[in-house]
Amino acid sequence: TSLDDIKAKGKLVLGLDDAFPPMGFKDENQNIVGFDIDLAREVCKRMGVELVVQPISWDAKELELSTKNIDCIWNGMTYNEERAKSMTLSIPYMKNTQVTVVLTSSDVNTLADLAGKVVAIQNGSTASDAIDANADFKNSLKELVKVDDNVQALLDLKVSGSDAVVMDEVVARYYTEKEAGTYKILDETLADEDYIVGFRKGDKSLCAEVEKYLKEMAADGTLAKISETWFGK
Ligand code: ARG
């Protein structure tokens, strides 16, 4: 089974976009850290295997999984039906919202204010689903541009490459706090989501084992502790 394979190999290879703080990112010493990393490390410890962290391009995640370059995608990945068809997905372990970020200096305060403007999102992200689900908003835009990661998307705002970025709230909060005064998050949100872990289609025993420890960690307070480290709550 998939679980036997991982145990025989003695390691679980976790794929992530390493520009996705605070879920998974490179710190100043180039170590990959984050909420998802701490969670996965503890699950691996309980499973008795080593955690190996492998940076990938977010847009290529399904391919990285199917070619066995990685064993799971654990990086603030949102549940959607398409992913449920192409992967085996875990139970949700955290909630997220899609929000819109603009510069503090911008006169945009509502989604309606973005009519005729340029909005950026990360390639292969569910920001796209959230925008599709709000057709009036989508149709009001001048252009929807796709970039490789959110760091790039936020940089583009500063050089007027775009007017707003739609992204995960947890990540948006991280940057608004880190660069205080630079960005604001609109009060109006676009979609509520669940974060899940993705495994190769059919890797059910591995998924079930990880879920077992996720539940155990929710019950014994480990999840709350890791959450406090990264989100302060
Ligand atoms: N939660 C969104 C999604 O699943 C955005 C995730 C982008 N994640 C990342 N690690 N780059 O698509």
Residues whose N, C-alpha, C, O or C-beta is under 5 A from the ligand:
A	BS01	LIG	D17 F20 W58 N75 G76 M77 T78 G124 S125 T126 D168
